[in-house]
Amino acid sequence: MGAEDYLLAMVTPPTLDGAPELLPRELIFVIDNSGSMAGTSIVQAKQSLLFALDRLRPGDRFNVVRFDDTMDTLFDKAVDASSENLAIAKNFVSRLDAAGGTEMLPALKAALKDTSPNDTTRLRQVVFLTDGAVGNEAQLFDEIAKHVGRSRLFTVGIGSAPITYFMQRAAELGRGTFTEIGSEEQVLERMSALFTKLENPVMVGLKAAWPTGTSVEVWPDPLPDLYAGEPVVLSAKVTSMNGELHLSGTFDGKPWTAALKISDAIEGAGVAKLWVRSKIASLEAKLYTDPSATGIDKAIETVALENHLVSSQTSLIAIDKTKSRPDGQGVASVDMPVNLPDGWVYDKVFGAPASGAAMQKAMRPGGMNNALGGALPLMREALPVPSARPSHFGFDGGAAPTANPATPADAIAQTETAPVDPNPSPTVISSEPDAGAVGQTYLLLPLTVVPKPDAGSLPALKVPHDLNRRLAILALVLGFLSALTFILWRYHRRDYASPRRIGRRI
C-alpha cells in the first residue's frame, strides 16, 4: 500500500538447555457460584477447581475466593499448599451451590490485591472460573489494567455459553490466557493444558525494537507474555524494509534476545488485512478500558472503511431488490419461546417469574436486557416456579424488577390463550395443578420475528399434563391389561384340556 509495507512475525518459546527453574507460586483461585452458574456450569467449575488444587506443588501458596452477589475468601491470606489446607479447600469447594446475583468486581479486587508486589522469588497467578455473565465490563477491564501488577490473570470460561469476548480481553489485560470448558468431558484435558502453561517458564517483558529512522505501528501493543504452546503474533506497518527487528525479554529468569533481518521476510497475501484487524481489535478494546477516550470511534471507522472490514463502527449490508410483501403492508410480529443455553437453569438466572407488565418493562432498554449486558433472555420448555430463596436479576448487582408471581387462582385463569397481539406482552401459562397443590407457572418471553406475509394467527398454545404422572398411569394400565390377558389365557388353556371339553370334541 503506497510507500508502506506490512510485516507479520511469530515469536515462539525458546528451547531450554536443561531443566527449567521452577519458582514457587502464589495461586489465587476465584470461582463464580452465582445463579447464572446453576446446572452443569457449577459442576464443571467445581471439578476444574478441585483438579487445580491437586496440581499445587510443595512450596506453593494458595487461596480460594467465591462470589455471587456476596464474596468470601477461604483464608485471610494465601496459605501453604499443605495436605491439611488442601483438604479444607476441597471441602469448601465441594459444598458450593449456585444462587444469587453476580457481583464480580469485589472478588476481582480481592484476587488482584498483592501484599508483596516487589517479591521476585514467587510467581503470582490468578485463575478465574466464571461464565462471564456481567454488565459492567468497562469497570472490570479498568480494574485489571490498573491493578494487575505482577499478577497474571488466567480466565476459564465455564458452561455452554460463556461471554467469550469479555474473558479473552480480561486475560489479555491480565497478561494471561483464556481457557474454555464447555462440558464435563473437557475438564481434565483443558485444565491439564492450562496448568502446563502455569507450570512452565514464560517469556515476560517481551519488547520489539525497530531500526532507527523507521516509522512503525505495531499491534498488539503492548506485546503479551509468551506461554508454552501459545506463540505471540505481532503485525506491523513500516516505512522501510531495511535493518533488523530486535526482540528481547526475560525467560526462565534470564535475559533473552533475538534479531531478525527485516529484508529476509517472505512475501505473503493478506498480511495488511491481518494488521488492520489487529489494529481494530486493539482500538475497540480501548473503548472498554477508557470509555471517555475521544477519536477512537472515528479511527476505527476510517481504517475499517479503507479496508472494507466489519467493525463496531461499520457493517456490510446486503440489499435484496426482490419484494417480499406488497407495498404498504407492515411487518408483523409474533411471540415465540426460545431455548436457554445448554445447562442453564431459568429461575437461577432470571429470578422469580414477574407479572406481564413488570416483565415487559424489564425487557425494554434499561431493564433486564441492560442488566444482562445486552444478552437476550431465553427460555426452555416447562420452566418450574423458582424456589422461595430470593434471587437477583442484575448480574452486576442491579435491582430486579418488581415480581408478582401468580397465585393458584390467577394461574388457572391465565391458561386461556388469545390471538397474536401486534404488541405482545409475556404470556404466563399454568399447568394443571394437583389437588391442594400450588399451581406451576411457565413464563414465555417475547422474541420479535418476521413471518411470511400470509402468516395468520398462531394456534393457541397448549400446555401438556404432567408427563411423569401420565407415564405412571399408563404403566399401571398396561400392567393390569397384561395380568388380565395372562389369567384369561391360562383359564382358556385349562378349559380346553379338560375331559369335559375333550368329550365334546369327540
Secondary structure as a PSIPRED ss2 file (coil, helix, strand):
# PSIPRED VFORMAT (PSIPRED V4.0)

   1 M C   1.000  0.000  0.000
   2 G C   1.000  0.000  0.000
   3 A C   1.000  0.000  0.000
   4 E C   1.000  0.000  0.000
   5 D E   0.000  0.000  1.000
   6 Y E   0.000  0.000  1.000
   7 L E   0.000  0.000  1.000
   8 L E   0.000  0.000  1.000
   9 A E   0.000  0.000  1.000
  10 M E   0.000  0.000  1.000
  11 V E   0.000  0.000  1.000
  12 T C   1.000  0.000  0.000
  13 P C   1.000  0.000  0.000
  14 P C   1.000  0.000  0.000
  15 T C   1.000  0.000  0.000
  16 L C   1.000  0.000  0.000
  17 D C   1.000  0.000  0.000
  18 G C   1.000  0.000  0.000
  19 A C   1.000  0.000  0.000
  20 P C   1.000  0.000  0.000
  21 E C   1.000  0.000  0.000
  22 L C   1.000  0.000  0.000
  23 L C   1.000  0.000  0.000
  24 P C   1.000  0.000  0.000
  25 R E   0.000  0.000  1.000
  26 E E   0.000  0.000  1.000
  27 L E   0.000  0.000  1.000
  28 I E   0.000  0.000  1.000
  29 F E   0.000  0.000  1.000
  30 V E   0.000  0.000  1.000
  31 I E   0.000  0.000  1.000
  32 D E   0.000  0.000  1.000
  33 N C   1.000  0.000  0.000
  34 S C   1.000  0.000  0.000
  35 G H   0.000  1.000  0.000
  36 S H   0.000  1.000  0.000
  37 M H   0.000  1.000  0.000
  38 A C   1.000  0.000  0.000
  39 G C   1.000  0.000  0.000
  40 T H   0.000  1.000  0.000
  41 S H   0.000  1.000  0.000
  42 I H   0.000  1.000  0.000
  43 V H   0.000  1.000  0.000
  44 Q H   0.000  1.000  0.000
  45 A H   0.000  1.000  0.000
  46 K H   0.000  1.000  0.000
  47 Q H   0.000  1.000  0.000
  48 S H   0.000  1.000  0.000
  49 L H   0.000  1.000  0.000
  50 L H   0.000  1.000  0.000
  51 F H   0.000  1.000  0.000
  52 A H   0.000  1.000  0.000
  53 L H   0.000  1.000  0.000
  54 D H   0.000  1.000  0.000
  55 R C   1.000  0.000  0.000
  56 L C   1.000  0.000  0.000
  57 R C   1.000  0.000  0.000
  58 P C   1.000  0.000  0.000
  59 G C   1.000  0.000  0.000
  60 D C   1.000  0.000  0.000
  61 R E   0.000  0.000  1.000
  62 F E   0.000  0.000  1.000
  63 N E   0.000  0.000  1.000
  64 V E   0.000  0.000  1.000
  65 V E   0.000  0.000  1.000
  66 R E   0.000  0.000  1.000
  67 F E   0.000  0.000  1.000
  68 D C   1.000  0.000  0.000
  69 D C   1.000  0.000  0.000
  70 T C   1.000  0.000  0.000
  71 M E   0.000  0.000  1.000
  72 D E   0.000  0.000  1.000
  73 T E   0.000  0.000  1.000
  74 L C   1.000  0.000  0.000
  75 F C   1.000  0.000  0.000
  76 D C   1.000  0.000  0.000
  77 K C   1.000  0.000  0.000
  78 A C   1.000  0.000  0.000
  79 V E   0.000  0.000  1.000
  80 D E   0.000  0.000  1.000
  81 A C   1.000  0.000  0.000
  82 S C   1.000  0.000  0.000
  83 S H   0.000  1.000  0.000
  84 E H   0.000  1.000  0.000
  85 N H   0.000  1.000  0.000
  86 L H   0.000  1.000  0.000
  87 A H   0.000  1.000  0.000
  88 I H   0.000  1.000  0.000
  89 A H   0.000  1.000  0.000
  90 K H   0.000  1.000  0.000
  91 N H   0.000  1.000  0.000
  92 F H   0.000  1.000  0.000
  93 V H   0.000  1.000  0.000
  94 S H   0.000  1.000  0.000
  95 R C   1.000  0.000  0.000
  96 L C   1.000  0.000  0.000
  97 D C   1.000  0.000  0.000
  98 A C   1.000  0.000  0.000
  99 A C   1.000  0.000  0.000
 100 G C   1.000  0.000  0.000
 101 G C   1.000  0.000  0.000
 102 T C   1.000  0.000  0.000
 103 E C   1.000  0.000  0.000
 104 M H   0.000  1.000  0.000
 105 L H   0.000  1.000  0.000
 106 P H   0.000  1.000  0.000
 107 A H   0.000  1.000  0.000
 108 L H   0.000  1.000  0.000
 109 K H   0.000  1.000  0.000
 110 A H   0.000  1.000  0.000
 111 A H   0.000  1.000  0.000
 112 L H   0.000  1.000  0.000
 113 K C   1.000  0.000  0.000
 114 D C   1.000  0.000  0.000
 115 T C   1.000  0.000  0.000
 116 S C   1.000  0.000  0.000
 117 P C   1.000  0.000  0.000
 118 N C   1.000  0.000  0.000
 119 D C   1.000  0.000  0.000
 120 T C   1.000  0.000  0.000
 121 T C   1.000  0.000  0.000
 122 R C   1.000  0.000  0.000
 123 L E   0.000  0.000  1.000
 124 R E   0.000  0.000  1.000
 125 Q E   0.000  0.000  1.000
 126 V E   0.000  0.000  1.000
 127 V E   0.000  0.000  1.000
 128 F E   0.000  0.000  1.000
 129 L E   0.000  0.000  1.000
 130 T E   0.000  0.000  1.000
 131 D C   1.000  0.000  0.000
 132 G C   1.000  0.000  0.000
 133 A C   1.000  0.000  0.000
 134 V C   1.000  0.000  0.000
 135 G C   1.000  0.000  0.000
 136 N C   1.000  0.000  0.000
 137 E H   0.000  1.000  0.000
 138 A H   0.000  1.000  0.000
 139 Q H   0.000  1.000  0.000
 140 L H   0.000  1.000  0.000
 141 F H   0.000  1.000  0.000
 142 D H   0.000  1.000  0.000
 143 E H   0.000  1.000  0.000
 144 I H   0.000  1.000  0.000
 145 A H   0.000  1.000  0.000
 146 K H   0.000  1.000  0.000
 147 H H   0.000  1.000  0.000
 148 V C   1.000  0.000  0.000
 149 G C   1.000  0.000  0.000
 150 R C   1.000  0.000  0.000
 151 S C   1.000  0.000  0.000
 152 R E   0.000  0.000  1.000
 153 L E   0.000  0.000  1.000
 154 F E   0.000  0.000  1.000
 155 T E   0.000  0.000  1.000
 156 V E   0.000  0.000  1.000
 157 G E   0.000  0.000  1.000
 158 I E   0.000  0.000  1.000
 159 G C   1.000  0.000  0.000
 160 S C   1.000  0.000  0.000
 161 A C   1.000  0.000  0.000
 162 P C   1.000  0.000  0.000
 163 I C   1.000  0.000  0.000
 164 T H   0.000  1.000  0.000
 165 Y H   0.000  1.000  0.000
 166 F H   0.000  1.000  0.000
 167 M H   0.000  1.000  0.000
 168 Q H   0.000  1.000  0.000
 169 R H   0.000  1.000  0.000
 170 A H   0.000  1.000  0.000
 171 A H   0.000  1.000  0.000
 172 E H   0.000  1.000  0.000
 173 L H   0.000  1.000  0.000
 174 G C   1.000  0.000  0.000
 175 R C   1.000  0.000  0.000
 176 G C   1.000  0.000  0.000
 177 T C   1.000  0.000  0.000
 178 F E   0.000  0.000  1.000
 179 T E   0.000  0.000  1.000
 180 E E   0.000  0.000  1.000
 181 I E   0.000  0.000  1.000
 182 G C   1.000  0.000  0.000
 183 S C   1.000  0.000  0.000
 184 E H   0.000  1.000  0.000
 185 E H   0.000  1.000  0.000
 186 Q H   0.000  1.000  0.000
 187 V H   0.000  1.000  0.000
 188 L H   0.000  1.000  0.000
 189 E H   0.000  1.000  0.000
 190 R H   0.000  1.000  0.000
 191 M H   0.000  1.000  0.000
 192 S H   0.000  1.000  0.000
 193 A H   0.000  1.000  0.000
 194 L H   0.000  1.000  0.000
 195 F H   0.000  1.000  0.000
 196 T H   0.000  1.000  0.000
 197 K H   0.000  1.000  0.000
 198 L H   0.000  1.000  0.000
 199 E H   0.000  1.000  0.000
 200 N C   1.000  0.000  0.000
 201 P C   1.000  0.000  0.000
 202 V C   1.000  0.000  0.000
 203 M E   0.000  0.000  1.000
 204 V E   0.000  0.000  1.000
 205 G E   0.000  0.000  1.000
 206 L E   0.000  0.000  1.000
 207 K E   0.000  0.000  1.000
 208 A E   0.000  0.000  1.000
 209 A E   0.000  0.000  1.000
 210 W C   1.000  0.000  0.000
 211 P C   1.000  0.000  0.000
 212 T C   1.000  0.000  0.000
 213 G C   1.000  0.000  0.000
 214 T C   1.000  0.000  0.000
 215 S C   1.000  0.000  0.000
 216 V E   0.000  0.000  1.000
 217 E E   0.000  0.000  1.000
 218 V E   0.000  0.000  1.000
 219 W E   0.000  0.000  1.000
 220 P C   1.000  0.000  0.000
 221 D C   1.000  0.000  0.000
 222 P C   1.000  0.000  0.000
 223 L C   1.000  0.000  0.000
 224 P C   1.000  0.000  0.000
 225 D C   1.000  0.000  0.000
 226 L E   0.000  0.000  1.000
 227 Y E   0.000  0.000  1.000
 228 A C   1.000  0.000  0.000
 229 G C   1.000  0.000  0.000
 230 E E   0.000  0.000  1.000
 231 P C   1.000  0.000  0.000
 232 V E   0.000  0.000  1.000
 233 V E   0.000  0.000  1.000
 234 L E   0.000  0.000  1.000
 235 S E   0.000  0.000  1.000
 236 A E   0.000  0.000  1.000
 237 K E   0.000  0.000  1.000
 238 V E   0.000  0.000  1.000
 239 T C   1.000  0.000  0.000
 240 S C   1.000  0.000  0.000
 241 M C   1.000  0.000  0.000
 242 N C   1.000  0.000  0.000
 243 G C   1.000  0.000  0.000
 244 E E   0.000  0.000  1.000
 245 L E   0.000  0.000  1.000
 246 H E   0.000  0.000  1.000
 247 L E   0.000  0.000  1.000
 248 S E   0.000  0.000  1.000
 249 G E   0.000  0.000  1.000
 250 T E   0.000  0.000  1.000
 251 F E   0.000  0.000  1.000
 252 D C   1.000  0.000  0.000
 253 G C   1.000  0.000  0.000
 254 K E   0.000  0.000  1.000
 255 P E   0.000  0.000  1.000
 256 W E   0.000  0.000  1.000
 257 T E   0.000  0.000  1.000
 258 A E   0.000  0.000  1.000
 259 A E   0.000  0.000  1.000
 260 L E   0.000  0.000  1.000
 261 K E   0.000  0.000  1.000
 262 I H   0.000  1.000  0.000
 263 S H   0.000  1.000  0.000
 264 D H   0.000  1.000  0.000
 265 A C   1.000  0.000  0.000
 266 I C   1.000  0.000  0.000
 267 E C   1.000  0.000  0.000
 268 G C   1.000  0.000  0.000
 269 A C   1.000  0.000  0.000
 270 G C   1.000  0.000  0.000
 271 V H   0.000  1.000  0.000
 272 A H   0.000  1.000  0.000
 273 K H   0.000  1.000  0.000
 274 L H   0.000  1.000  0.000
 275 W H   0.000  1.000  0.000
 276 V H   0.000  1.000  0.000
 277 R H   0.000  1.000  0.000
 278 S H   0.000  1.000  0.000
 279 K H   0.000  1.000  0.000
 280 I H   0.000  1.000  0.000
 281 A H   0.000  1.000  0.000
 282 S H   0.000  1.000  0.000
 283 L H   0.000  1.000  0.000
 284 E H   0.000  1.000  0.000
 285 A H   0.000  1.000  0.000
 286 K H   0.000  1.000  0.000
 287 L H   0.000  1.000  0.000
 288 Y H   0.000  1.000  0.000
 289 T H   0.000  1.000  0.000
 290 D C   1.000  0.000  0.000
 291 P C   1.000  0.000  0.000
 292 S C   1.000  0.000  0.000
 293 A C   1.000  0.000  0.000
 294 T C   1.000  0.000  0.000
 295 G C   1.000  0.000  0.000
 296 I H   0.000  1.000  0.000
 297 D H   0.000  1.000  0.000
 298 K H   0.000  1.000  0.000
 299 A H   0.000  1.000  0.000
 300 I H   0.000  1.000  0.000
 301 E H   0.000  1.000  0.000
 302 T H   0.000  1.000  0.000
 303 V H   0.000  1.000  0.000
 304 A H   0.000  1.000  0.000
 305 L H   0.000  1.000  0.000
 306 E H   0.000  1.000  0.000
 307 N H   0.000  1.000  0.000
 308 H C   1.000  0.000  0.000
 309 L C   1.000  0.000  0.000
 310 V C   1.000  0.000  0.000
 311 S C   1.000  0.000  0.000
 312 S C   1.000  0.000  0.000
 313 Q C   1.000  0.000  0.000
 314 T C   1.000  0.000  0.000
 315 S C   1.000  0.000  0.000
 316 L C   1.000  0.000  0.000
 317 I C   1.000  0.000  0.000
 318 A C   1.000  0.000  0.000
 319 I C   1.000  0.000  0.000
 320 D C   1.000  0.000  0.000
 321 K C   1.000  0.000  0.000
 322 T C   1.000  0.000  0.000
 323 K C   1.000  0.000  0.000
 324 S C   1.000  0.000  0.000
 325 R C   1.000  0.000  0.000
 326 P C   1.000  0.000  0.000
 327 D C   1.000  0.000  0.000
 328 G C   1.000  0.000  0.000
 329 Q C   1.000  0.000  0.000
 330 G C   1.000  0.000  0.000
 331 V C   1.000  0.000  0.000
 332 A C   1.000  0.000  0.000
 333 S C   1.000  0.000  0.000
 334 V C   1.000  0.000  0.000
 335 D C   1.000  0.000  0.000
 336 M C   1.000  0.000  0.000
 337 P C   1.000  0.000  0.000
 338 V C   1.000  0.000  0.000
 339 N C   1.000  0.000  0.000
 340 L C   1.000  0.000  0.000
 341 P C   1.000  0.000  0.000
 342 D C   1.000  0.000  0.000
 343 G C   1.000  0.000  0.000
 344 W C   1.000  0.000  0.000
 345 V C   1.000  0.000  0.000
 346 Y H   0.000  1.000  0.000
 347 D H   0.000  1.000  0.000
 348 K H   0.000  1.000  0.000
 349 V H   0.000  1.000  0.000
 350 F H   0.000  1.000  0.000
 351 G C   1.000  0.000  0.000
 352 A C   1.000  0.000  0.000
 353 P C   1.000  0.000  0.000
 354 A C   1.000  0.000  0.000
 355 S C   1.000  0.000  0.000
 356 G H   0.000  1.000  0.000
 357 A H   0.000  1.000  0.000
 358 A H   0.000  1.000  0.000
 359 M H   0.000  1.000  0.000
 360 Q H   0.000  1.000  0.000
 361 K H   0.000  1.000  0.000
 362 A H   0.000  1.000  0.000
 363 M H   0.000  1.000  0.000
 364 R C   1.000  0.000  0.000
 365 P C   1.000  0.000  0.000
 366 G C   1.000  0.000  0.000
 367 G C   1.000  0.000  0.000
 368 M H   0.000  1.000  0.000
 369 N H   0.000  1.000  0.000
 370 N H   0.000  1.000  0.000
 371 A H   0.000  1.000  0.000
 372 L C   1.000  0.000  0.000
 373 G C   1.000  0.000  0.000
 374 G C   1.000  0.000  0.000
 375 A C   1.000  0.000  0.000
 376 L C   1.000  0.000  0.000
 377 P C   1.000  0.000  0.000
 378 L C   1.000  0.000  0.000
 379 M C   1.000  0.000  0.000
 380 R C   1.000  0.000  0.000
 381 E C   1.000  0.000  0.000
 382 A C   1.000  0.000  0.000
 383 L C   1.000  0.000  0.000
 384 P C   1.000  0.000  0.000
 385 V C   1.000  0.000  0.000
 386 P C   1.000  0.000  0.000
 387 S C   1.000  0.000  0.000
 388 A C   1.000  0.000  0.000
 389 R C   1.000  0.000  0.000
 390 P C   1.000  0.000  0.000
 391 S C   1.000  0.000  0.000
 392 H C   1.000  0.000  0.000
 393 F C   1.000  0.000  0.000
 394 G C   1.000  0.000  0.000
 395 F C   1.000  0.000  0.000
 396 D C   1.000  0.000  0.000
 397 G C   1.000  0.000  0.000
 398 G C   1.000  0.000  0.000
 399 A C   1.000  0.000  0.000
 400 A C   1.000  0.000  0.000
 401 P C   1.000  0.000  0.000
 402 T C   1.000  0.000  0.000
 403 A C   1.000  0.000  0.000
 404 N C   1.000  0.000  0.000
 405 P C   1.000  0.000  0.000
 406 A C   1.000  0.000  0.000
 407 T C   1.000  0.000  0.000
 408 P H   0.000  1.000  0.000
 409 A H   0.000  1.000  0.000
 410 D H   0.000  1.000  0.000
 411 A H   0.000  1.000  0.000
 412 I H   0.000  1.000  0.000
 413 A H   0.000  1.000  0.000
 414 Q C   1.000  0.000  0.000
 415 T C   1.000  0.000  0.000
 416 E C   1.000  0.000  0.000
 417 T C   1.000  0.000  0.000
 418 A C   1.000  0.000  0.000
 419 P C   1.000  0.000  0.000
 420 V C   1.000  0.000  0.000
 421 D C   1.000  0.000  0.000
 422 P C   1.000  0.000  0.000
 423 N C   1.000  0.000  0.000
 424 P C   1.000  0.000  0.000
 425 S C   1.000  0.000  0.000
 426 P C   1.000  0.000  0.000
 427 T E   0.000  0.000  1.000
 428 V E   0.000  0.000  1.000
 429 I E   0.000  0.000  1.000
 430 S E   0.000  0.000  1.000
 431 S C   1.000  0.000  0.000
 432 E C   1.000  0.000  0.000
 433 P C   1.000  0.000  0.000
 434 D C   1.000  0.000  0.000
 435 A C   1.000  0.000  0.000
 436 G C   1.000  0.000  0.000
 437 A C   1.000  0.000  0.000
 438 V C   1.000  0.000  0.000
 439 G C   1.000  0.000  0.000
 440 Q C   1.000  0.000  0.000
 441 T E   0.000  0.000  1.000
 442 Y E   0.000  0.000  1.000
 443 L E   0.000  0.000  1.000
 444 L E   0.000  0.000  1.000
 445 L C   1.000  0.000  0.000
 446 P C   1.000  0.000  0.000
 447 L C   1.000  0.000  0.000
 448 T C   1.000  0.000  0.000
 449 V C   1.000  0.000  0.000
 450 V C   1.000  0.000  0.000
 451 P C   1.000  0.000  0.000
 452 K C   1.000  0.000  0.000
 453 P C   1.000  0.000  0.000
 454 D C   1.000  0.000  0.000
 455 A C   1.000  0.000  0.000
 456 G C   1.000  0.000  0.000
 457 S C   1.000  0.000  0.000
 458 L C   1.000  0.000  0.000
 459 P C   1.000  0.000  0.000
 460 A C   1.000  0.000  0.000
 461 L C   1.000  0.000  0.000
 462 K C   1.000  0.000  0.000
 463 V C   1.000  0.000  0.000
 464 P C   1.000  0.000  0.000
 465 H C   1.000  0.000  0.000
 466 D C   1.000  0.000  0.000
 467 L H   0.000  1.000  0.000
 468 N H   0.000  1.000  0.000
 469 R H   0.000  1.000  0.000
 470 R H   0.000  1.000  0.000
 471 L H   0.000  1.000  0.000
 472 A H   0.000  1.000  0.000
 473 I H   0.000  1.000  0.000
 474 L H   0.000  1.000  0.000
 475 A H   0.000  1.000  0.000
 476 L H   0.000  1.000  0.000
 477 V H   0.000  1.000  0.000
 478 L H   0.000  1.000  0.000
 479 G H   0.000  1.000  0.000
 480 F H   0.000  1.000  0.000
 481 L H   0.000  1.000  0.000
 482 S H   0.000  1.000  0.000
 483 A H   0.000  1.000  0.000
 484 L H   0.000  1.000  0.000
 485 T H   0.000  1.000  0.000
 486 F H   0.000  1.000  0.000
 487 I H   0.000  1.000  0.000
 488 L H   0.000  1.000  0.000
 489 W H   0.000  1.000  0.000
 490 R H   0.000  1.000  0.000
 491 Y H   0.000  1.000  0.000
 492 H H   0.000  1.000  0.000
 493 R H   0.000  1.000  0.000
 494 R H   0.000  1.000  0.000
 495 D H   0.000  1.000  0.000
 496 Y H   0.000  1.000  0.000
 497 A C   1.000  0.000  0.000
 498 S C   1.000  0.000  0.000
 499 P H   0.000  1.000  0.000
 500 R H   0.000  1.000  0.000
 501 R H   0.000  1.000  0.000
 502 I H   0.000  1.000  0.000
 503 G H   0.000  1.000  0.000
 504 R H   0.000  1.000  0.000
 505 R H   0.000  1.000  0.000
 506 I C   1.000  0.000  0.000
